[in-house]
Amino acid sequence: MNVMKIVPAILTDDAHDFQDKLSQCEKFCGLAQVDVMDGKFVPSKSVGLEVLSSIKTRLELEFHLMVDNPLEYLDAAKKSGIKRIIFHYESKFTPHDELMDKIKALDMQAGLAINPQTQISQVEHLFSGIDLLLFMAVNPGYYGSPFIPEVLDKVKRVAEKKHGFILALDGGVKESNILDIKRAGVELACVGSGIFKGDDIAENYRKLAKKLS
C-alpha cells in the first residue's frame, strides 16, 4: 500500500494566529499547507500578501491558492521560499499552462487543484506539466464542510494510471475516513479542521497519524 503523509492546512485571516499555527506545526511535522483565499473565488478570506511575503518558519510550505488570480501571489511565494504553488483549475486565470510555466520559472513546483464537480477528462491535458494533483473532497472555502466520498473514485482512476505526480486530497479528512483515503491512492492528506479544531493540535495530528500506522 502507498505511504500517505498528513499535511496540516492552515487557514486564518489573523497574522498572529497564522504565526502561532506555524510555530505549533513546527513541533510535529515538516510540511504544511497555507490556504490562501481572496474572498472572491471563495467567500472566505485568509491572511493577505503582506503576511504571505514575509513568512519565517522551519517548515516546508505550499500555498493552496483559492483565488481568482493566482499570478498575484507568485512574488509573495517566492519571497517566502515556498516549495509548491497549488492553483485551481476553476480559477479565472487562463491559460493554465502559462501559469505553470511562470511557477516553474520561479523554481517552485506546480500543483493543480480540482473541485469535486470537475471531471478528470477536463484536466488530463495538463497532467504532463504538474507535480501534484489535489482533489478537493469538499466544496472549497469553508472549514468543516462534509466529505464527498465519490471523490475517492476519481482518485482511484488517476492512481491506477501512475502518472508520476503526487496525489493529494483536501477536505473532510478525519479518523473515520483516513484509511479509505489512503487506500484510494492518496499520498498527501491535507487536514484543516481535523487538526486545528480544539486545544491540542499536536494530539489531533497524532491521532490521525496513528490510524495510518
C-alpha positions as CSV (number, residue, x, y, z in Angstrom):
1,M,0.0,0.0,0.0
2,N,1.1,3.6,-0.7
3,V,2.7,5.7,2.0
4,M,0.5,8.7,2.9
5,K,1.6,11.8,4.8
6,I,-0.7,14.1,6.8
7,V,-0.3,17.8,5.9
8,P,-1.8,20.5,8.2
9,A,-3.7,23.1,6.2
10,I,-3.6,26.5,7.9
11,L,-6.5,28.8,7.3
12,T,-6.8,32.1,9.2
13,D,-7.2,35.8,8.5
14,D,-5.2,36.9,11.5
15,A,-1.4,37.4,11.3
16,H,-0.7,36.5,14.9
17,D,-2.9,33.4,14.7
18,F,-1.1,32.4,11.5
19,Q,2.3,32.6,13.0
20,D,1.1,30.7,16.1
21,K,-0.2,27.9,14.0
22,L,3.1,27.7,12.0
23,S,5.0,27.6,15.3
24,Q,2.8,24.8,16.7
25,C,3.1,22.8,13.4
26,E,6.9,23.0,13.6
27,K,6.8,20.8,16.6
28,F,5.3,17.7,14.9
29,C,5.6,17.9,11.1
30,G,7.9,19.0,8.3
31,L,5.4,20.2,5.6
32,A,2.3,22.4,6.0
33,Q,-0.1,23.9,3.5
34,V,-1.2,27.6,3.6
35,D,-4.8,28.1,2.5
36,V,-4.9,31.4,0.6
37,M,-8.3,32.9,-0.1
38,D,-9.2,36.2,-1.7
39,G,-12.9,36.5,-0.8
40,K,-13.8,36.2,-4.5
41,F,-13.1,32.7,-5.7
42,V,-14.4,31.6,-2.3
43,P,-16.4,33.7,0.2
44,S,-13.8,33.4,3.0
45,K,-10.6,35.5,3.3
46,S,-7.2,34.5,4.6
47,V,-4.1,36.5,5.6
48,G,-3.0,38.7,2.7
49,L,0.1,39.4,0.6
50,E,1.9,41.3,3.4
51,V,1.9,38.3,5.6
52,L,2.4,35.8,2.9
53,S,5.5,37.5,1.5
54,S,7.3,37.5,4.9
55,I,6.8,34.0,6.3
56,K,9.5,32.8,8.7
57,T,9.4,29.1,9.6
58,R,11.5,25.9,9.5
59,L,8.6,24.1,7.7
60,E,8.4,23.4,4.1
61,L,5.3,25.2,2.8
62,E,3.0,25.0,-0.1
63,F,0.4,27.6,-1.0
64,H,-3.1,26.4,-1.9
65,L,-4.4,29.4,-3.9
66,M,-8.2,29.6,-3.7
67,V,-8.1,32.9,-5.6
68,D,-9.3,34.4,-8.9
69,N,-5.9,35.4,-10.0
70,P,-3.0,33.1,-8.8
71,L,-0.4,35.3,-10.6
72,E,-0.8,38.0,-7.9
73,Y,0.6,35.6,-5.3
74,L,3.7,34.2,-7.0
75,D,6.1,37.0,-5.9
76,A,5.0,36.6,-2.3
77,A,5.5,32.9,-2.5
78,K,9.0,33.3,-3.9
79,K,10.0,35.8,-1.2
80,S,8.9,33.3,1.5
81,G,10.7,30.3,-0.1
82,I,7.5,28.4,-0.8
83,K,8.1,24.9,-2.2
84,R,4.9,24.5,-4.2
85,I,2.0,26.5,-5.6
86,I,-1.3,24.8,-6.0
87,F,-3.8,26.7,-8.2
88,H,-7.4,25.8,-9.1
89,Y,-8.4,24.7,-12.5
90,E,-11.7,26.6,-11.9
91,S,-10.0,29.9,-11.2
92,K,-10.5,32.7,-13.8
93,F,-6.8,32.7,-14.8
94,T,-6.1,31.0,-18.2
95,P,-4.2,29.6,-19.9
96,H,-3.2,27.2,-17.2
97,D,0.0,26.0,-18.9
98,E,1.2,29.6,-18.9
99,L,0.7,29.8,-15.2
100,M,2.5,26.5,-14.7
101,D,5.5,27.9,-16.7
102,K,5.6,31.0,-14.5
103,I,5.6,29.0,-11.3
104,K,8.4,26.7,-12.5
105,A,10.4,29.7,-13.8
106,L,10.5,30.8,-10.1
107,D,11.9,27.3,-9.1
108,M,8.6,26.2,-7.4
109,Q,6.6,23.1,-8.1
110,A,3.2,23.5,-9.8
111,G,0.2,21.8,-8.3
112,L,-3.3,21.7,-9.8
113,A,-6.4,21.6,-7.6
114,I,-9.8,20.4,-8.8
115,N,-13.2,20.9,-7.2
116,P,-15.5,17.9,-6.6
117,Q,-17.6,18.6,-9.6
118,T,-14.6,18.8,-12.1
119,Q,-14.1,15.7,-14.1
120,I,-10.7,14.2,-14.8
121,S,-11.3,14.4,-18.6
122,Q,-11.4,18.3,-18.2
123,V,-7.8,18.4,-16.8
124,E,-6.0,15.5,-18.3
125,H,-4.3,17.7,-20.9
126,L,-2.5,19.5,-18.0
127,F,-1.1,16.3,-16.4
128,S,2.3,16.5,-18.2
129,G,3.1,19.8,-16.6
130,I,2.1,19.3,-13.0
131,D,4.0,18.0,-9.9
132,L,0.9,17.4,-7.8
133,L,-2.9,16.9,-8.3
134,L,-5.0,18.0,-5.4
135,F,-8.5,16.5,-5.2
136,M,-11.0,18.7,-3.2
137,A,-13.3,16.4,-1.3
138,V,-15.4,19.3,-0.1
139,N,-16.6,22.4,-1.8
140,P,-13.7,24.8,-1.1
141,G,-13.7,27.8,1.2
142,Y,-15.2,26.6,4.5
143,Y,-13.7,24.8,7.5
144,G,-15.6,21.6,8.5
145,S,-17.5,21.0,5.3
146,P,-18.8,17.5,4.8
147,F,-16.6,14.9,3.0
148,I,-17.8,13.9,-0.5
149,P,-16.9,10.2,-0.8
150,E,-17.4,10.0,-4.5
151,V,-14.2,11.9,-5.0
152,L,-12.3,8.8,-4.0
153,D,-13.5,7.1,-7.2
154,K,-11.7,9.8,-9.2
155,V,-8.6,9.4,-7.1
156,K,-8.5,5.6,-7.8
157,R,-8.9,6.1,-11.5
158,V,-5.9,8.5,-11.6
159,A,-3.8,6.4,-9.3
160,E,-4.2,3.3,-11.4
161,K,-2.5,5.1,-14.4
162,K,0.6,6.1,-12.3
163,H,1.2,9.4,-14.0
164,G,4.2,10.3,-11.8
165,F,2.8,13.3,-10.0
166,I,1.8,13.4,-6.3
167,L,-1.8,12.7,-5.5
168,A,-3.2,14.8,-2.7
169,L,-6.7,15.3,-1.1
170,D,-8.1,18.2,0.8
171,G,-11.2,18.5,2.9
172,G,-13.2,16.5,5.4
173,V,-10.3,14.2,6.4
174,K,-10.9,12.6,9.8
175,E,-10.2,9.4,11.8
176,S,-13.2,7.7,10.3
177,N,-12.2,8.0,6.7
178,I,-8.4,8.4,6.6
179,L,-7.8,4.8,5.8
180,D,-10.2,4.8,2.9
181,I,-8.4,7.9,1.6
182,K,-5.1,6.2,1.8
183,R,-6.4,3.0,0.1
184,A,-7.7,5.1,-2.8
185,G,-4.1,6.1,-3.6
186,V,-3.7,9.5,-1.9
187,E,-0.1,10.4,-0.9
188,L,-0.7,13.7,0.9
189,A,-3.9,14.2,3.0
190,C,-4.3,17.9,3.7
191,V,-6.2,18.4,7.0
192,G,-7.7,21.7,8.3
193,S,-10.4,21.5,11.0
194,G,-9.5,17.8,11.7
195,I,-6.2,19.1,13.2
196,F,-6.9,22.7,14.2
197,K,-10.3,22.3,15.9
198,G,-9.8,22.0,19.6
199,D,-7.0,22.9,22.0
200,D,-4.3,20.3,21.3
201,I,-3.5,20.3,17.6
202,A,-0.4,18.1,18.1
203,E,-2.6,15.4,19.7
204,N,-5.2,15.7,16.8
205,Y,-2.3,15.2,14.3
206,R,-1.0,12.2,16.3
207,K,-4.5,10.6,16.4
208,L,-4.7,10.8,12.6
209,A,-1.2,9.5,12.1
210,K,-1.8,6.6,14.5
211,K,-4.6,5.4,12.2
212,L,-2.1,5.1,9.4
213,S,0.5,3.1,11.4
